[in-house]
Each structure stands twice: as C-alpha cells, then as structure tokens.
Amino acid sequence: ITGSFDRIDFRGVDGLRLKDKWKGGPKTWLGVQVEGFPNMFMLAGPQGASNSTNFPRAIEAAVDWLSGLFEHVLTHGYERVEATAESQAD
C-alpha cells in the first residue's frame, strides 16, 4: 500500500518520519497529503483514487487538481499547505 513512501526518509514537522507516522497503516487526505508533512503532495498516494480506478487517468486528475491548488497558493501568497488531522480522518 505504501510503495516507495516507506523506503524514502520523508521527514515532516519536528523531524517526524513518514514511516513512523504510518506504522499502524497509512492515513492521508484524499491520497494527496499527510497531516504533519506540509507542502508534500503525492500524485498516487495510499488511499487515493489511483488505488481504485485506471491509474493513468487518476494521476491525470490529481495533476489537474493540484495544478489548480498551486495556482491558488501562488496567487494568494501562501507558503504552506498541509492537511489537517480532521480532514485526514474524514
């Protein structure tokens, strides 16, 4: 389920390792972000659409959605985007 994500030493807020955060299983917001890992975006993360549909089409949809998000972030001058614990739980 986690693929390469548990083989790369991703570090989030306060040095939290993604591997440790997902020790009990991965939790994501739409398979795109993980609470505690700001500005980390996954095109095909666990719990994302690519796990339940045509992989190339799911990635295309994720790229389109993230492109709109990045445009919004740049337009408004934001520097940090992070999933909340509540959104991730939903």
N, C-alpha and C positions, 0 to 999 in steps of 0.2 A: 504494500500500500504506500509506503513512504519512498520507495525507489531510492534515488540518489540523495534525497534530502537528509537521510541519516548517515550518509557517507561523507558529507561536506561539513566542515566545522562552522556552521552558521551560528553567530552569536547575536543575541538581542540585547535588550536593556539590561544594564548591570552585568553584562557578560553571560547571561543565561544562554545555555546551549540548546538549540532546537531539538537535538537528540534527547536531551534530558526532559524538555517540556513534553515531548511526545512519548515518553517512556511507557505511559499507560495507554497509548494509542493516539493517533493524530487528531487534532481538533483545529479546524480552520473556519474562516469566514468565507463561504462560497468556494472553497478550494483555492482562494486567491491570496488571502493574508492570514497571519497568525498574530494574535494579541501578544504584545511584548517584543515584536520584531518590526518596528516601524520602517517604512519605505522598502520592505521586502515584498515583492509581488511574484506570484507563481502562476504561470500560464496553465499548468497541468498538475496542480497540487492535489493531494488527497482530499476527498470529499467534493471535488469539483465536477463539473459537467462532463469532462473528458473521461471520467470513470464509468459513465452510464450511457454514452452516445458515441457517435462517429468521432474519433479522435481529431482528425484534421479540422472538421467543422467546429468542434468545441474550442479548439485553440484559436481559430479564426474569430469566434465570438468573444473569447477572452481578450484577444488583442484589440478588437474594436472597442470593447467596453473600457479596457484600461487606457486606450488612447484618449477617449473622452475624459476619463478621470484625470490623466496627466495634463490635458489641456485646461481643465478646470483648476487644477492645482497651480499651474503656471500663471494663469490669468489672475488668480486671487492672491498670488504671492505666498502660498503655503509652503512650508519646508518639510512638513512631516505628515504622513498619512499612516494611520495604524488602526487595525480592528480593535474594537472594544471587547471585553470579556462577555458582555451581554449579547452583542451581535454574533459573536462566535458561538455562544450557547444556543442561540436561536437557529 
